[in-house]
Amino acid sequence: MNPTRALALLATTLLTTGLASATAPIGNAATTPHATVRAPGTSAPGTSALGTSLRLTVAHGETPSSGTPRTVTLECPPYGGTVTTHPDPVTACRLVDSVNGDLDRLDVDPGVCTDQYDPYTATASGTYRGHLLSFRHTYGNHCVLLRTAGAVFDF
């Protein structure tokens, strides 16, 4: 691996795991007594370095806690996948990547749905490629949810 790329990967990993700050020199973080430097391709428990790790929920109603919310975990490569409970992670990860993690830009199948108001609220929280992601949207009905977000919230 190119030494410059390796250093950039190390710096990004330290910043995303909270072991360094954007203003502190990397050397200070590496000498902190509790700092752990992990090899590329691994991540601290509960994190997904530069991969994607999201907690997704769908609730029938206008709030994330309406009815009985359904929740899944979606982890995407390069460093995820061990705790994914999403039924179609490959398609969901491809869709999240297609909008660079901006779930507001999803518009999978802009077809026709009825105008019946029967709301569904979808949320996502976690990390996308090492960056925090938080999303919440209430769709007019289940058809609009699926046509807009596709496999991401189809569970």
N, C-alpha and C positions, 0 to 999 in steps of 0.2 A: 504494500500500500504506500502511496506517495506520502512522505513525512508531513507535508503541509496539510493534506487531507486528513491524516491521522490526528494531527493537532487540532484541526477544526472540529472533527468528530468528538474528540475528548472534551473540548471547551463546550460544545453544544450539549453533550451528555451531562456535564457538571452543572450547567445552567438549568437544564430542564429537570434535573433531580434535586435541585436546591442546594447542591454542595458548593456552589460558587455564586457570586453576584456579578451582575454585568459591569460593576465598577471596580471590583477587586481583581488584582492580577491572578492568573491561573495558579501560579506557584503558591500563593497563600492558601488557596482551597486545597491543594494537594498535600499541604503539610498540616492541615487541621487534624487534630487527633482522631476525630470520628469520621473523617472522610474515607469513602471507599471508592476506588476507581475500578470500574468493571470493564471487562474486555468488550470490544465492539460486538454487537449481536446479542448482548445480554442486557438485562435491565434490573433495577432494584425491584424487590417485591412490591406489587401494586402499581408499578409504573410501566410504561412501554416505550422508553427512550425515544427513538424517532419514529416509532410505529404509531398505530392508532388504537386507542382503547376507549370505548364509549359504553356508557350505561344508557340504554334506550328504553323509554316507556311510552305506552299508548293507553289512554284512558277514554272511556266512552262518556263524554261530557265536556264542560267548559274549563275544567281545571285538571291538573296532572293527577289529582287524587280522586277524581270522580269514579263512581262505580267501583269496579275491581280492576285497577291498573295492571297491565301486563308489562313485565320487565325482562329484558334480555341484555346480555353483554356481547359487544361486538369488538373483536380484536382483529386487526389487519396487519399484513406483512409490512415491513420486513421483520419486526420483532414481536409479533403477536400471535395469537391463535391457540394458546393453551387453555384458556378459560372461556372461549367463545360459546355462548348458548344460543346465538342467533341461528334460525333454521336455514338461511341461505347467505352465509358470510361472504362468499366469493362475489356474488352479485351486489350485495350491500356495500362491500368495500370498494368495488369498482365504481358504484354510484357516488359514494362519498368522495373518492378521488377525482371523479369527473368534474366536481364543483369546488375542488381544492379545499374541502372541509366546510364550505359556506352552505349549510343545509337550506338556507333561505333561497338559494338559487336552484334547488331541485325542481324540475318540471319534466318528469319522466315520460308521461303520456298525456299530453294536453287535450284529451278527448272530452266527450260530453258526459256530464253527470246530471242527475236530477237536481232541482233547486230545493228539495226537501232539507230543512235544517234539522240535523240530528248530529250535533258536534262530537268530534273526536279531538283530543289534545295529545300532541306528541312532544316529547322532550328528549334531549340528548345532553349528556354531560361527560366530560373526560378530557382526553387529549387527542389531537389530530396532528400527526407528524411532529410530536413534541410540543405543540402549542395548545393552551387551554381552549376548550370548546364548550360553549353553553348555548342551547337552542330550545325554544319553546314556541309552538304554533298550534292554534286551534283551527281545524279544518271544518268546513260546513257539514260534511258527512263522510262516511267511510269511503265512498267512491272517490271523492275529491282527495282524501288522504292518500289512497293507493295510486291514483293517477299522478299526483304531484310527487310524492316521495318514493313510490315504487317499493322495491324490496327492502329499503332501509327500515321502514316501519311496518312491514308486512309480516307480522307474527302474532 
